[in-house]
Amino acid sequence: MQVLFARHHVRVYRFVLRLMRDEMAAEDVISEVFLDVWRQASRFEGRSAVSTWLIAIARFKALSMLRKRREEGLDDEMAEQIEEPSDDPGLAIEKLDKGTKLRQCLAALSPEHREVIDLVYYHEKTVEEVAQIVGIPENTVKTRMFYARKKLGELCRMAGIDRGWP
């Protein structure tokens, strides 16, 4: 369980934090996720990657909590505050400027498009895995990806963002 937690908690936490917009609530969700995993590990059937399973559980729990609180949206700014250990200070500053513009462009996408972009590009999920996590058909994921990339490209060009880091 320690190895599982060590490998996956930061990625799952960042995903939940984007959904919750509240660090304390995200911590609560992460605690519930790993507690449920501990209690119900035998339910994992191996039909998907462990990370996909964990993110699906976290997404369900976060959305349930959001429904209760009747809040909506993603907060990429808070999630970006978590430092990537491989960045040196100079690169971190350069990424911050471009990252701010990119977050603004991502925020302009619809919640459905933002979620699919986040799962595919940040969490490196396949179309099939995104379909399982979100609970939509694979073709719908592909359609959302097409339109999300198209819109994001337009928004980035208008914001003066070229491709790649830094």
Secondary structure per residue as TSV (DSSP state, phi and psi in degrees):
chain	resnum	aa	ss	phi	psi
A	1	M	-	360.0	-37.1
A	2	Q	H	-62.9	-41.7
A	3	V	H	-65.4	-44.4
A	4	L	H	-59.2	-47.1
A	5	F	H	-62.6	-46.4
A	6	A	H	-62.0	-38.0
A	7	R	H	-75.2	-31.0
A	8	H	H	-119.5	-14.3
A	9	H	H	-66.2	-36.8
A	10	V	H	-66.6	-46.4
A	11	R	H	-63.0	-45.0
A	12	V	H	-66.6	-39.7
A	13	Y	H	-61.3	-45.8
A	14	R	H	-61.0	-42.0
A	15	F	H	-61.8	-47.1
A	16	V	H	-66.1	-39.2
A	17	L	H	-61.2	-38.2
A	18	R	H	-63.1	-36.3
A	19	L	H	-76.6	-41.0
A	20	M	H	-84.3	-33.0
A	21	R	-	62.5	24.0
A	22	D	-	-152.3	116.1
A	23	E	H	-61.6	-43.3
A	24	M	H	-63.9	-43.5
A	25	A	H	-65.2	-39.5
A	26	A	H	-63.7	-40.9
A	27	E	H	-61.5	-41.5
A	28	D	H	-61.2	-44.5
A	29	V	H	-63.1	-44.3
A	30	I	H	-60.6	-42.0
A	31	S	H	-60.8	-44.4
A	32	E	H	-64.3	-41.1
A	33	V	H	-59.8	-52.5
A	34	F	H	-72.7	-26.4
A	35	L	H	-68.2	-44.1
A	36	D	H	-63.4	-40.0
A	37	V	H	-61.5	-42.3
A	38	W	H	-61.1	-45.4
A	39	R	H	-71.9	-34.2
A	40	Q	T	-122.3	32.4
A	41	A	G	-58.2	-29.3
A	42	S	G	-67.3	-17.1
A	43	R	G	-78.0	-14.2
A	44	F	-	-69.1	118.4
A	45	E	-	-96.1	-6.6
A	46	G	S	75.8	15.7
A	47	R	S	-79.5	-12.3
A	48	S	S	-141.3	173.3
A	49	A	-	-68.5	153.6
A	50	V	H	-58.5	-41.1
A	51	S	H	-62.9	-37.0
A	52	T	H	-64.6	-43.2
A	53	W	H	-61.6	-46.4
A	54	L	H	-64.4	-43.6
A	55	I	H	-66.8	-36.4
A	56	A	H	-63.5	-43.2
A	57	I	H	-63.7	-45.7
A	58	A	H	-63.5	-41.5
A	59	R	H	-61.8	-46.3
A	60	F	H	-59.8	-46.3
A	61	K	H	-65.8	-42.1
A	62	A	H	-65.2	-45.5
A	63	L	H	-65.3	-35.9
A	64	S	H	-62.7	-43.7
A	65	M	H	-66.4	-39.6
A	66	L	H	-64.7	-38.8
A	67	R	H	-61.9	-40.3
A	68	K	H	-63.7	-40.0
A	69	R	H	-88.6	-9.4
A	70	R	T	55.6	44.1
A	71	E	-	-109.5	159.6
A	72	E	-	-142.1	152.4
A	73	G	-	112.7	171.6
A	74	L	-	-119.7	144.8
A	75	D	-	-121.9	90.9
A	76	D	H	-70.0	-28.1
A	77	E	H	-62.0	-43.3
A	78	M	H	-66.2	-40.6
A	79	A	H	-65.7	-33.6
A	80	E	H	-72.0	-16.1
A	81	Q	T	-69.1	-19.3
A	82	I	S	-76.5	116.9
A	83	E	-	-74.2	142.6
A	84	E	-	-85.9	120.3
A	85	P	T	-63.6	-19.9
A	86	S	T	-83.7	-9.0
A	87	D	-	-84.7	135.8
A	88	D	-	-84.1	165.5
A	89	P	H	-58.0	-40.3
A	90	G	H	-63.0	-46.3
A	91	L	H	-66.3	-36.9
A	92	A	H	-61.5	-40.7
A	93	I	H	-65.4	-44.6
A	94	E	H	-62.5	-41.9
A	95	K	H	-66.3	-34.9
A	96	L	H	-60.9	-44.8
A	97	D	H	-63.0	-50.4
A	98	K	H	-69.3	-35.9
A	99	G	H	-62.0	-37.8
A	100	T	H	-62.4	-46.0
A	101	K	H	-63.9	-42.6
A	102	L	H	-64.4	-40.6
A	103	R	H	-61.1	-38.2
A	104	Q	H	-65.1	-39.9
A	105	C	H	-66.4	-43.8
A	106	L	H	-63.1	-37.8
A	107	A	H	-64.9	-24.7
A	108	A	T	-77.8	-13.8
A	109	L	S	-74.7	158.9
A	110	S	-	-66.6	155.9
A	111	P	H	-56.2	-36.8
A	112	E	H	-66.6	-42.4
A	113	H	H	-69.7	-39.9
A	114	R	H	-61.1	-43.0
A	115	E	H	-63.3	-45.0
A	116	V	H	-66.2	-43.1
A	117	I	H	-59.7	-44.9
A	118	D	I	-60.9	-46.9
A	119	L	I	-66.7	-41.0
A	120	V	I	-75.6	-48.2
A	121	Y	I	-89.4	-39.1
A	122	Y	I	-84.3	-44.7
A	123	H	S	-94.3	-0.4
A	124	E	-	55.1	42.9
A	125	K	-	-90.3	148.7
A	126	T	-	-78.8	168.1
A	127	V	H	-58.5	-42.5
A	128	E	H	-61.7	-43.7
A	129	E	H	-66.8	-39.5
A	130	V	H	-63.4	-41.2
A	131	A	H	-60.3	-40.0
A	132	Q	H	-66.9	-44.6
A	133	I	H	-65.1	-47.5
A	134	V	H	-83.6	-23.8
A	135	G	T	81.0	38.1
A	136	I	S	-129.4	162.2
A	137	P	-	-65.7	153.8
A	138	E	H	-59.3	-38.7
A	139	N	H	-64.6	-32.5
A	140	T	H	-67.7	-38.5
A	141	V	H	-61.2	-45.8
A	142	K	H	-61.2	-42.5
A	143	T	H	-64.3	-44.5
A	144	R	H	-63.2	-39.9
A	145	M	H	-62.6	-43.1
A	146	F	H	-59.3	-52.6
A	147	Y	H	-70.8	-33.5
A	148	A	H	-66.6	-44.3
A	149	R	H	-63.9	-41.3
A	150	K	H	-62.1	-48.6
A	151	K	H	-66.3	-42.3
A	152	L	H	-64.0	-39.1
A	153	G	H	-60.9	-44.0
A	154	E	H	-62.6	-45.9
A	155	L	H	-63.6	-40.6
A	156	C	H	-66.2	-42.0
A	157	R	H	-61.2	-41.9
A	158	M	H	-66.6	-30.6
A	159	A	H	-84.8	-4.5
A	160	G	T	80.3	24.0
A	161	I	-	-93.3	124.7
A	162	D	-	-90.6	177.1
A	163	R	S	-79.9	146.3
A	164	G	S	86.3	168.5
A	165	W	-	-106.8	154.9
A	166	P	-	-79.1	360.0
